[in-house]
Amino acid sequence: MILSFPETACACAVQIVYLYYRNSYIMRKFLSVFLFCFFVMPHNYAQTWVCVGSQGFSGAGVSGTHIAINKSTGVPYVVYEDGSNGDRVTVMKYDPSSAGWVVVGSPGFSAGIARFTSLAIDPSGAPYVVYRDDNTLNSAITVMKFNGSSWVTVGSAGFSAGEANFSTIAIDSGGTPYVAYEDFANGGKATVMKHNGSAWIDVGVAGFSADTSLYTSIAINRNGN
């Protein structure tokens, strides 16, 4: 069967996928063009990797890299443990006007060494970071957000019951941040907490996984689950 479609039914869309990797500290983006004719036809065009800004823009060795995109502006942000600032947290974003990467707030803004850094952007465009805070007694987790001029702590620093590894963060459509982590206060099992506006509280039961949980990750669907 031969089907014909009016030209007005077809449109091209560009999908941008960002890749951030540690070995050469290069930020790249991948462009794919799809043809839409009432349904998506998986024809890929113009698949090219291009550098976003300069290579090695962090300027020093980094660990714990993570990326998030401001959905309203399309601007990518990265967080990392900054070797040039005592392994404290640094966040940078891409500035299209200068075609370069700029520091968000101050570099190395955490109180001490940070591990397992993760980043999310809330609906208003404010970036949040979570990390294992080695400045706290039990290497518990801390969440901070950028308020437009400086990084401020969300709730209490080191709010998890004990040491926390593989910390990760997600924010729902209402702006509520959720974190997941390997919870050493509960045998290394997974725990999820959220900030209710005044304090961090458990979501369900702490240490709910059947066994030790490594490489935890969290995402929230459109229904807030």
Order of alpha helices (4+ residues) and beta strands (2+ residues): beta-beta-beta-beta-beta-beta-beta-beta-beta-beta-beta-beta-beta-beta-beta
